[in-house]
Amino acid sequence: MQESGKQRMSTGISSLDPILDGGVPPGSVILLLGDLGAGNNEFVYSSVVNNLDPAKTGSLKGQAIPKEICYITFTRVKEDIKNEILLSFHGDGLEGMVNAIHFEDLSEDYFDHTVVPDEWYSHSDIFTRLQKRTGQEGIIVRLSKVIDSVKPGGLIILDSVTDLATQMSHTEAWNNLAGFLRGLQRVSKTRGITSYLLLSSGILDTSRERELADIADAVLLFRWEETQGARRQRVMYFEKFRGVMPHLEERDLVKFAVRISTTSGFEVSNIRVII
């Protein structure tokens, strides 16, 4: 049996897992920080779909696959995300794999204290909504309960931390969010739960963006860069990865060109070609 320190949780991305010796350490909280359209959403979709396809993951030594995939959304509806994944990829059995994802929609908790009309996001009757608001426990508490229900060894996607962070701009609310994420980082280790935190770059103040990066175990940056001939190229950086970064830097594997296809999804390529 592999030692726990050598075990890896598959990312589901066949061009990346071998570079990471099979995947990421179980229990990692990974911040996926990206420019608009640069690939962090496609990274998540590819990871989720491929990890549900037994033909595409779990074959490397010491590699585990998620026991459960829990996709948590705060503003988007489940069917919208499912349709986006189905439109992004081609493959046999894709719809069945997407239906195997466990979705948690916290949009009612998110929108309850905004100016958004109730009928835009809720299907509850007015009495149910008023009763729920009277006992409002807060979206962080609701989120904590959802995470507590995820099986050990599972994969969690928070789509997105941008939504949460922009709603919690006041100092006390921000401190609650940062404290929650530190707690998530801690409990993830004891339960072997891996988490992807989606965050759009350039929206939060730099200090707050860096605070979230400091909390996470790993930070993957998704950027657009100009190449020769002025062609735009997606690039992925490993800015930080506790316990893994030294091995990546020894092999000069911290920066990758990225391509996205309908057959393989998110792929890294041209290692060390982009300078």
N, C-alpha and C positions, 0 to 999 in steps of 0.2 A: 504494500500500500504506500502511496505517496505521502511524504510528510506534508502537514498542513501548509507549511511555508512554501512548498513547491507546487501545490495544487493551483489550478487556474480555472477561472470561469470564462467560457467562450464568449467572445464578442459577436460571434456569428459571421464575422468578416474574414473570409478565407485568406485574403492577401495580407491581413494584419495579425491574425492569431499566431502564426509561426514566428513573427518578429517578437512577440510578447511571450515566447515559450509556451504557447497554448492559450493565452488569453490574459485577463486581468486577475490580480489576487482577489479571491472571494471577500465580500464585505467592503469593497472599494466604493467610495462616494466620488463620482466623476463629474466634474463640471464641463459641459460642452458649450464653450463660449464662441459664438460665431457672428461674422458679418452676415448681412441679409443674403440668403440664397447661397452661402458658401459651403453648405454641406452638413451642418450639425443635425438638422432634421432627417436628412437622408441617411446619416450614420445610424440614427435611432431606428428608423424604419427597416433598414437592412439588417441590423442586429436582431430586431424582434422577429422578423420573418424567417431569417436563416436559422435562428435558434429553435424555431418550431419545425424546421425541416430536418429530419434525422439524416438525410443524405448529405447535408452540408456542414454538419458540426459534430463535435464529440468524438472525433477520430484520433486526435492527437494525444500523446501520452500525458496522463495526469489532468486531462481536460474534462471539466464538468459542464453541463448545460443547466440553465435555470430550471428550478423545480416548478416555478410559476412565473408568469409575466403579468405584472400589474401596471397598467397604463393610467395615470392619474391626470385628469384635465380640469382646468379651472374656468375656462371661457369657451372652449370648443365642445361641440357635441360629438358623441361617440361615432355616429354614422358618418360625419364629415371626415374624421380621421381614418376610419376604415376605408371609405371611398378613395381618399387620397393615396393610401397604400396600394389599393387595388389598381388604381390608374398609373402608379409609378412603376410597377413591376409586371413581368409576364412569367407564367410558370404554371405547371399542373398543380392542382390542389391548393392554389393560393387563397381562395376564398375560405376554405376550411381552416387553413392556418390562421388567417386573420380573425376568424370567429373564435379561435381558441384563446385569444388575448382577453384577459380580464380587465375591463374598463371600469374606472370609478370617476363619475362625473360630479364634481363639487361646484358646479356653476351656480347652483342656488345659494350656497353659502358665500360664494364670491360676490354675487350681484345683489344680495339682500340689502346691503347698506350703501348702495349706489343709487343714482338717479334713473337707472335703467328701469323701464316699466315692467312690472311683474309678469305680464303676459308674454313678454319677449323671451323669457328664459324658464318659466315655471309652468307646470301643468297641474299644480295643486290648486285646490279651491281656496278662496280668500280666508276662510276660517282656519284652515290648516297652516297657511302662510303666516297669519297673525299669531297663532299659537307657537309656531316655530320661532318667530322673531322674539316673542316674549321670553323664551328660554334660550336665546342665542348663546351658543357656547364658543363661537369663534371658529374661523376656518382652520387655524393651526391645530386646535383640539380635534376637529373632525379629521384633519389630515393625519394626525397622530394615530387615531383609532383605525384608519384605513391601513396604515403601515403596520400596526400591530397585528392585523389580520393576515398579512402576507406570510407565506410559508418560509421557514428557514431555507436558505439556498435559492431564494427567488430573485427576480430582477424587477426593480421599480423604475418607472419613468415619470418624472415630474415635468409636465408640459403646461406651463413653463414657470420657472422661477422668476422670469421677467414679469409675468402677471402678478405674482405675489409681491415682489419687491416694489413695483410701482404703486401698488395699493397701500403699502406700508411705509410711506415716506416720513411720517412723524417719528421722532427719535425713539419713543417707547415701543411703537409697533415694529420699527426696524430691529431694535434690540431683541424683541420677542422672536422675530424671524431668524436672526443670526443665532440666537440661543437654541431654537428648534433644530437648525441645520447642524449645529455642534452636537446636539443630542442624537440626531440621525447618524452622524459620523461615528458616534460611540456605539449605538445599538446595532449598527450594521455589522460591526466586527463580531459581536457576540452571536449574531444569528446568521452570519454568512450571507447577508442580503446585499446585492450589488445595486447601486443607484446611479441613474443618469439624470443630471440636472441640466435642463436646457435653459440657456441664457443668451439673449441677444446683446451683442456688444454695442457700446456707445449710447445706451439709453440711461443707465444709472450713472451717478457721479463716479469718477475714477476711484475714489477712496472706498466706496461701497462695493464696487466691482472687485477691487483687490481684496476686500475683506472676505467676500464669498470665495474667491480663489484661495485665500489662506486657509479657510475652513476645509475645503475639499481635499481628498487624498490625491486626486489627479486633476489636471487642467489640460484639456485638449482645445487648441485654438484652431478655428476654421477661418481662413482668410482668402481674399482675392488678391492675386499678384499679377503684375504685367510681365509677360515673357518677351523674348525676342520676336519682333514682328508686331508688337503691341497687342498680342493675343492675351486675353484674360485667362488665368489658370487658378483653379481652386487648389489651396494648399492647406495641409493639416500639420500643426506643430504639437509636440509634447512639450508644454511649458513646464510641467511639474508632474511627477509621479512618485510618491513616496515608496521606497524600497525597490523601485523598478528603474528609475532614471539613471543610476550609475551604469547599469548594464546596457541601456540604450546609448548613452554617451560614449561608452567604450567602443561601440561599433558604429558610432556616428549616425545613429538611426533616430533622429529627433525631428526631422522635417521631411514631409512627403508630398509629392504631387497627388492629386485626387481626381478621379473620374467617376461618373455616375452613369450606369447603364440600366436598361429595362430588364436585362437578363440576370446580371450579377449584383445590381444595386451599387452600393458604395464600395469603391476599390481604391487602395493606395498603390501607387506605381512610381516608376522613375526615382527610386530611392537614391538620394544624394546627388540627383541631377540638378535640382533647383537650388541655386546658391543665393 
